[in-house]
Each structure stands twice: as C-alpha cells, then as structure tokens.
Amino acid sequence: MPSSYSSPFPRFPRFPRFPGSSGSGPRPASRLWRDGDFRRLWLGQTSSQLGEHTTLVILPLFAVLTLDADAGGLGVLRAVGQAPILLLSLFAGVCVDRWRTRTVMVLTDAGRALALGGAAVAALLGALGMPTLLVVAFAVGALSVFFDVAYQASLVRLVRRDQLVRGNSALEGSRSAAQIGGPALGGTLVTTLSAPIAVASGSVFFVLSFLSIRRIRRPESVPVRADGPPLVRRRVGEGVRFVAGDTSLRTVCLASAAFQFSLAAVMTVYLLHLPRELHLSGTAVGLALAATGPGALLGSLLAARLPGRFGHGVVLVCAATIGDGVFLLVPALHGGSAVTLPALVALNLIFGALTQLVNVTVMAVRQAVTPDGMQGRAAATITFVGMGLTPLGSLLGGLLAETWGTRTGLLAAAVGMLLSPALMALSPLARLGRTLPGPPKAPGGAGGRPGPGWPES
C-alpha cells in the first residue's frame, strides 16, 4: 500500500499535474498511446510490476509450505525483502539521475530474472534452503527499488510535459493493478504448480519486461553529472525539510509510516493465519486477496466524487478508519465455516475500496500543497519514510505470531493500523473542505513554485 500513504498497493505519483495542450489536434492521451516507445515502457513496467508483486507472495508461501518456516523465519524473510526500500531508495534516486533509465531498467530486469531462475533450479535440486532464499529476496528487493525509481524518471525523459499526467496515470495504474493482482496470482501459482515452478514463473514476467524495454529507441538525454555529493545531500535535505515543515505533508508522512508499519505486521501474520489457522488452500488465499482488485476499482470511482461532495478531510478520516478497521474482524473467523471465505472476500473488498479512496485523496492533497519544483523530492521523502518501516513491521508481525499465536497477533497488529486515521483526525487534514489549498506562494528557495519568467526544469 501503494508510495506515501497507500494501501499495500498504490504509491504516490512522482510528478506534478500539468495542463494538457490547447488548440486543435488530437488530445494528449491519444498522442501518448500512439507513441510506440511509451507503449513499450508501459508494457515493460506492467510486466515488471506483476513479477515483483507476484514474487512477494510466492517466496513467503514457498518458505511456509516447502521449507516449513515458522513465524519468526517468515518475518525475517519479509523484512529482508523490504529492507532495500530503507537502505537504497535515496541512493537509487541519485544513481538514476546520472544514468540512462533504459539501461537501469534492462539491467534490473535481467538481474531479477536470473535470481529467480537460479532459485528455481536450486529448488528443483533440493538445494534451496532458507539462507539462499533470504539472499534471493534481498536481491530481488534491491533491484526492484532501482527499477521503480528508474521507470518514473524515464517518463520525464520520454514524453512531453503536457503528457506527464496521463503517462504517469497509466504507469501508476499498472502498479496498482499489479499490487492488487500479483498476490492473488502468486497464491494461485503456488497451489496449481509445484513450488519451484511457481518461483520460476516470476522470472518470466521480468524477461517480458526486459524484452519490451530494450526495444525503446528514443535517444535519452541524461542530466549533466556536475553535481557532487555536497549538492546531492543538500537537495535531499531540502526535500526532507520541506515535508517536515508543512503540517499537511508531515501528517501524511507520519500517517503513511504508521500505516505501512502496521500493515506489514498484519500481512506477515495474515499469511500464516489463513493457511494454518483457517486451513485455507493457496487458491483460497489468492481468491481472498484478489477481492481487493474490484474494491480498488470501486475506490477509484468513489474518489472522483466523494471528496468534492463531503470534503477531503471527512472522506480521509472516515475511509481510513473503516478501511483499516476491517482487519479487526478477521480474528473472529474460524476455519471450516461456510462463511469464512465469503467473509474474507467481503472484508478484502471493503479494504481495497476504502484504501484506494484514501490513497487517491491523499495523492491529490500532496500534489496540491507541493510546489512544482519540489514535487519529486517531496514524494521521495514520503515514500522513504512511509515504506522504510515495513521491514520492522514484518519482524514485529513474526514476533507477535510466534509469541501470542496468529489470532491474537493479528488482532494486535490490526489495532496498530488505527493509529494512521487517528493521526489524520488530529491534524489539519481532517478540516480540509471540498476545495484543496494551494502550495506556498513564495517563489524563493528550492521549493518555490516557479513564477512568471521562471524556467520550469
């Protein structure tokens, strides 16, 4: 939940909104989808995201079902796979600004395909133990961090400014769909195929991404590499200070961190609770998780109407409270009951809808209060803080399940998720009306909005 305050799924878009071009001629969306290089980027990014989020479920299920990993081992595995977000995000941003994004994406696709392919061969030979699985999870996670930063930067270098919003919308829509459908697909593959083949199937998505992105032909201009480490550190610091100094963005950042931390704990216990306590098969687990897909679609439709009708603050607080609170009901379910799976499907549907509603609304708030010149760094800072705590949350989830059992551990982790809407309810975000505020008007400094005569970089 994905960037930013998000579901396990969607993240904040990395670019500000730009008005479409005026005058006659085809609309920017039409011209964008006629661009073969953009279609190749979109197809490659979609395949890569599917591979990434399918693997996030395949590897833990492989550990639980094949290696008989306990709660602590599963928590460590998930934490190791998520650790690169905290360790490498800011560094990846600096590197991508200095390299060709096409090169970064192709190399990371190849690396992830090789890592998963090697793991599948080791599994077929009976040589894939937990230590090797930890190495594979970290490698895939690290390369995914670089790919995710690179594809967002590539859009700026590939399309015109008046196409950025539509292009970014398409790419982030693919990410959201992958974050929603990937876990369900992963659970189905583990059930219908042998575990080693399921691991190998993840590499197929990265191969498809590799083949699509390497066909991008448009020359790419790389920023001049004149900025030394002091300037890089200064620019990162400007983004951090801007987010910390704005009450709304600071609250979004803290709420995102609370949500992602608690959600990581919930999902670690959840992946243990469903097959072991509720005795659900991998297919049933995948079906329950898949319900977030239509829920997210419903949430996107609601986000286009509800904030403008009831106010952004009311929608944020109410949707976050109800959406995060549904996990409190999961411990009340028991295995063998005819209502267990339908109830899980319904709860995940509600969770997906309301989490997507919160994510889209928060996204609009962040874009509205951030000056154009600070959009990227503000988004990166929120992502770094929000997603950076997920490894610790996964470790906590494993500890809770091991110490208290999956039922009590899931309840405790679910209670923690309510900290996020509580933070929003106690902040100025709760008082936002139907119209969003604008960014700071002072044009000076790194974060100022370009005024008349300012060149937009």
N, C-alpha and C positions, 0 to 999 in steps of 0.2 A: 504494500500500500504505500497506487502508485504514485519521487520526488520530493522534502516537502511534506505537508500533511497529506497523507494519502492512505488509501486502502493498502492491502499488501501489494497492491497493484499499481494504480496510476501514480505518476510523479508530476511535479510542476513542469510546464513547458519552459524552455530555456530562453525564449526570445520574446520581446515585446510585440504588441499588436501594431500593425502598420495598415493604413488605409489602402484599399485597392486603388488601382489606377482609374482615372476618369476618362471620359470620352468614348468614342466609338471603338468597335473591335470586340473580340471575344473577351469574356471575363477572365480574371487571373486564374480561377480554378480550371477553366477549360484549357488555357495555355499551359498550365502546370502539368496536367495529366497527359498532354501531348508531348511533353518533354521526355524522350527516351531515357536520358541519364537519371532524371528524377524517378522514373518508374523502376529503374534498376536499383537505385538506392532504397526505395520503399520496399521492393520485393526482398532485397538482401536483409534489410533491417527487420522486416517482419519474420523472415526465416530465422534470423539470429535470435530474436526475442523469444520465439517459440522454443528454440533449442535451449536457451538459457533457463526459461521458467519450467520447461518440462524436466530438465535435469535437476532443478531444485527439489523436485519431489521424487524422482527416480533414485537418486543417490541415498536419501534417508530411508526410503522403503527397501532398497537393496540391503542397507545396513540392518534394518529391523527384521526383515523376512529371511534373508540369507545368512547374515553374519550373527543373527540373534543379539543385536546390540541392545544394551539396557538404556534406561532413560538418560543416565549421565553421558554415555557414549554418543547417543543421538544429539544431545545438547551440544557436545563438543564438536560433532561433525557440522551441525548447522552454524555454529559460531565461527568455525574455521572458514567455511564457505562465504560468510558475510564479512569477515574481518577486513578483506581488501577495500571495502567501502570506506572504512575508517582510516586505513593505513595509506591508501593510494589515490583517493579521489582528487585532492588538491594537486598532487604531483602529476596525475594524469592530465588535468586541465592545462598545466604548464607545458607538458610534452606535446599535447595535441596542437597547441597554439604554435609550435615550432616545427611540426612535421606535416606531411600531406595526409589528410584524413583517410583518403582511399587506401594508402599504404598501411596505416594503423588498423583499419577495419579488416583488410585482407589478411594481415599477419595474425590478428587475434582470432579470426575465424579458423585459420589453419591450425593455430595452436590448440584451440579448444577441441577441434575435430580429432587431432592426434591424441590429445589427453584422454578423451572418452573412448576412442578406438583402442588405445593401449589398455585402458582399464577393462574393456570388454574382453580382449584377448586374455588378459590375466585372469578374469573371472572364469572364462571357459576352461582354462588350465588349472583352476582351483587355487590360484596364487594371489587372488585379490583379497587381502585382509584389511583390517581397519586402518593401519598406518598408511598403506598405499591409497586407500580411499580418502583419507584426510589430505594427502598431497594432491590428489586429483581435484578434490573440492576446492582447495585453495587456488590451484592453477586456473581452474575454470572461473572462479570468482574474480581473480585478479585481472584476467584477460577481458572479462565482461565489463569491468569498470572502465578500462581503456576504450572498449568498443562503444559503450554508452556515451562517453564524453565525445568520442570522435564523430559519431553519426549526427549528433546535434550540431557540432561545429561545421560538419560538411554541408549542411543545408544552407548555411550562410554563404558559403563559397560556391554553391552550386546554382542557386536560384536568385531572382531579383528580389529587392526589398519588398515590393508590393505582393510578392508571392510567399513571403515567410510565414504569415499567419496560417494560410491554407496548407502549406507544406508541413509546418510544424504540427498542425492539427492532424494531418494524415499519419505522420510518424508516431505521435503520441497516442493516437487511436490504436495503432498496431501494437504499441507497447501495452496498452491497457487490455486489449483483447488477448495478448499472449500471457499476461499476468493472470488473467481470468481463466483462459482455456488451457494453459500449459499444465497447471497442477492436475486438472481433470484428465488430460491426455496422458500425463505421466503415470497416474494411478491405473489407468486402463492398460497401458503398455506393460506395466509390471505384472498385471493379472493375466493378460491374454498371451504374452510372450514369456519366454524364460528370462530370468533376471539379467543375465549377461547380454542377451539380445536387446532388452529394454535399454540398457546402458549404451549399447552401440547405436541404437536408434536416435539418441540425442545428437550424435556426431553427424547424422545425415542432414539435420537442419543447418548445421554450421557449414557443411560442404555446399549446400544450396546457396547460402548467403555468400560464401567465397566466390562461387561461380558467377553470381549476379553482380556483385560489387566490382569485381575485377574487370567487368565489361564497361564500366563507366569511362567515357572517352574525353570528357570535357577537361581541358587543362585547369589545374587548380593553383591559384595564387596562394603562396604561403607567406604569412606575416614576416617582416624583416626580423632577424634574430639579433637585434641590437640590445634587447633588454637583459640586463644582468640580474643576478639573484636579488640584489637590494630592491630593484624596481618591481620584480615579481612579488617579493614579500610585501612591498608597500601596497600593491594593488590588491592582494589578498586581504591585507589588513583593512583597506578602505571598505571592502565589501562586508567584512565582519563588523566593523564599527557602524556602518550604515544600518545593518539589520538590528544590531544591538541598540541603536539609538532611536529606532522607530518603534513606538509602542505596539502597533498592529503587527508588524513583521516579527518583533521579538516574541509576541504571543504565539503567532503561527509557528515560529521556530520551536518554542518550548512545548506547544501542544503536539507538534509533529514528533518531537523526541519522545514524549510520554506515550503517544500512540504506538509508534514503531517499536519501542522497547517492550511495551506490554503485549503487543500483537505477536512479536517474535516469541515471547514466552508462551502465549496462548497456542500458537501454531505448533510449537515443539510438543506440548502436552497433547494437543488435539490429534497429531499424527500417531501418537501412542494410544490415546484413549479410544479412537474409533475402531481400530482392528483388534485391540486386546481386551478392552472392557466391554465394548458394544458388539464385538465379534462380527464386524463388517468386513467383507472382502475388499480387495483393491478396487474392483469395479464399483462397488457401492460407495467407497470413499471418494472415488473420482466423480461419481454422479452427484454426491452431496456438494462437493467443491464446485462442480460445474454450474450449480444453480446460481452462483454469483454472477455468471455471464449475463443472462437475461435481466438479472437485478441491476447490473451496471448500466445496461441499455435503458432501463426504466429510469434510473437515477439521472442519466444524461438528459432525458426528456423533461424530467421534473426540474432540473437545474435551469432550463431555459425559461421557466415560468414562475416558480415559487419565490425566488429572491425578489423579483420585481413586484410581486403581489403582496408578500408578507414582510419583506425586509430581509436584508442579507444576514443581519445578526440573529434574528429569530430562527431563520432556517438553519444557520450553522449550529447553534446550540441545541435545538430540538433534534435535528437529524443525527448529530454526533452522539447525543445521549441515548437515543433509541437504538441507533445502529450499533454502537459499541456495547450497549447493554444486552443485546440478544444472546451473547455468549454466556450470560448468567443462567440461561435456561438449559444449556447443553448438559450440565451435570445431573439434571433431573431426569434425563432419558436413560432407559435401561435396555440392554441387549435382548434380542429375541422378541421384542414387542413389534406388533404390526405397524405401529405408528412411528417407530424410531426413525426409519429412513425418510418417510414423508416429512416428519417434523424437522429433521436436519436440512432437507431441501428447502423447506419454507424459511427456516432461520437464515440460511445462507443467501436466499433470495432477498430477504429484508436487509441483511448486512451489506450485500453487494449494491443494492439500490441506494441506501442512505449513505454509505461510504462514498459512492461515486458522486452523490449530490453534494456532500461536504467537500470533496476534492475539487470539483469544478467551481464551487463557490469560493473556496479559499484561493484557487488559482486566479479568479477574477480580482479578488481583493489584493493579492500580491502584485499583479500587473498594474492595478490602478494606482497604488500608492508608491510604486517604484519608478524613479526617473529612467528615461531611455538609456542613459549612459551607465546605469547600474544594474540593469535587468539580469545580465548573465551572472555577475558576481553575487547578487542577492539570492538568486535561485541556487547557485552552487553552495553558498553558505548554509542555506536552509536544508538542502539535501545532505550536506556533510554532517550537520548536527542531528538532523532527524533520523537519517539512516545509520549514522555511525554507532548508535547504541544497540543496534539489532544483535550483534554478537553476544553482548552481555545479557540481553533479553533471552536469547536462545539458551545460554548457560543457566540462567535462572529457571527457565521452564523445565530443563532437565533435572535440576536440583529439586524443584517443587514436586515433580512427578516421582522422583526417587525417594524423597523424604515423606511426603504425605499421600502418595498414590495419585493416579491420574485424575480421579474425580475431584478430590479436594484441591489438588494443584491447579486444575483447570478453573475452578471457581475462584481461587485466589488471584490467578493471572487475569481473569475476566474482570474482577473488581478493579484491578490496576488500570484497565482501559478507560474507566470512567474519569480518571484524572485529566484526560485530554479535554473533554467537553467542560469540565469544571474550570479549567484554566481559561477557556474561551468565555465562559459565562461571567467570570470575574474581571474581564478585560473590556476595553472599548470596542472590541469586535462584536460583543453582544448588543451594542447600541447602534450598530450600523443600520441605516434605513434602506429604502428602496434604491437610493442613488448612492453610488460609491464616491468616496473622497478622491481628490487628485493627489499627485505627488508634490513634494516640496517645490516651491516656485523659484527659490534662489538658484540661479544658474551657475554659481561658482562651485569649484571643487570637482572632485571626480564623479560625484553622484548627481550633479545638477542636470536638469533637463535642458537639452540644447535650445537656446533661444533663437530669435531671428538672426540670421547671418552665421550661426554656428554650423560647422560641417558635422554631419552625423556619421560617426565611424561605424 
